[in-house]
Amino acid sequence: MASSLEDDLSCSVCCEVYQDPQLLPCGHSFCCRCLEKHFAVNSARTCPVCRRTSPQKLVANLVLRNACESYLKEKEKKNDGEVKCSQHGEKLQLFCKTDEQAICLECRKQKHSSHRVQPLAHAVRQRKSRVKVALRPAEKALEALRNGTTQNSQITKYIESQVQQAERLIKKEFERFHQFLHEEEEARVTSLKKEAKRKRDRVQERIDREILSLSERVKEVEEEMEDDGATFLQNFDSVLQRAEYTEPDSTFGSESLIDMPEHVGNLGYRVWKKMKDIFRYYPVVLDPNTAPADFSISNDLVCVGKSSRDRPIPVPHQGNRIVLGSEGYTDGIHCWDIEVGGSKHWTIGVCQRSAQMYHSVQPLSPENGFWALMCRNGNSYKFLASKSGCFRLKKKLRMVRVQLAWQYCLDCLSKNICSRRRTLGFLDADDGSMIAFTGVPPGVALFPFLIPEERFAPLHIAPVDIPLTVEQILPFEENKTKYTVYAIVLVIVSFILGMLMRNE
């Protein structure tokens, strides 16, 4: 199409695009320079095409001139993208594979005669293919983003699934709350109605007896009043006495009324106290986001076991195969029981939480921030501490107590210097006997962790009973006595712990 347009805009004399085209009376147009040269040798001033004479003065063909100028400008724009050799000004037609650069024919002759050379178009096709291959991952990533299959999209979907699961569990738990409160309300209203009926029946029974007694008396008096004459007068005193009504003394006291304190006194507290026996408290709650895919976590987050099927987690688990507790402890005394049941392979303890533990597997050792008790084959145990070693116990552990506490130095106490160190202990929860204990860093957040290593043998966090006591306001002297007893008990406990450490 471009070539046909250029033919239409070309002078039939010079075969080039019109330069200052002039229009003859016959309708043909020619370059001004071409007509001047033609008329110089042809005095008759005839048209080079049709031979008709043109005696008039030449007229510029403005429309054709504008069209030619526009065409030349567009053609110049298209040719501007063509790169030419900076040294020879020729078109780059070849590609030197040795020097990895585009060259012209003259460069080929002078500097690249011994190099490997290929046509420029072929080199462009090869490199475009390489770019397409390199671009393919980006295209796939773009497609994954649009389709929602990237890791970020999977995390978003997983968060939504967690929200739905948490909302379902919250509603289920509150349904239990509502059911309990509804049943408790019904039971207390029923109890109130039973007491009301019992006491109303008792009062009504007395009323019925009074009605019967008075009815009989009124009837007897009325019958005797039917007598006339001397008989009535003879019996007048006794009839009058029976006719006179004296209200009997009430035999009912305050116990005949509804016992209001029994039904509404401290009602909320008593219901809450009863509720604690139904809704259990667990000192440790597991964080499922720290567990690998093949760990199965219960809905209440207090039981973990190995599963035969992986959970769908959006982030690959690359760290230690452990599940952490949701809360770390930096101070205070903390204790929790773990039911190991029939499991023969497990590891429980505390650790320091760090970013590295999620990206690489670290040996379980105090140097890496892990203190634990391991069980192998159900009868061999290993204590991960500064002086770790294997040992055996006379009986198989069923429930292990993990305890973070403080040990006070008696020598320092005798000098009125407060000194203590943080300790981690493992005990047999059934009889309270000590299995092993060691010192741990103070002021560092230590998180409980569990490792179930045997299928069909999960590890359970045991619930604890929370005693509800009402503190009495004691006089100063009684408070002083109470605190003195506490201090004596503290010294005795510290002495016992010190003796155990020396024996170790």
Secondary structure, DSSP 4 states (H G I P E B T S, - for coil): -HHHHHHHTB-TTT-SB-SSEEE-TTS-EEEHHHHHHHHHH-TT-B-TTT--B--SPPEE-HHHHHHHHHHHHHHHHHHHT--B-TTT--B--EEETTTTEEE-HHHHHHT-TTS-EEEHHHHHHHHHHHHHHHHHHHHHHHHHHHHT-SHHHHHHHHHHHHHHHHHHHHHHHHHHHHHHHHHHHHHHHHHHHHHHHHHHHHHHHHHHHHHHHHHHHHHHHHHHTT--THHHHHTHHHHHHHHS--PPPP---GGGS--HHHHHTTHHHHHHHHHTTTS-B-S--B-GGGS-TTEEE-TTS-EEEE-SS----SS---S-S-EEBS--B-SS-EEEEEE-TT-SSEEEEEEE--SGGGTS---SSGGGTEEEEEEETTTEEEEESTT--EEE-SS--SEEEEEEEEEE-HHHHHTT---EEEEEEEEETTT--EEEEEE--TTS-EEEEEEE-SBT--EEEPPB-----------HHHHHHHHHHHHHHHHHHHHHHHHHHHH-
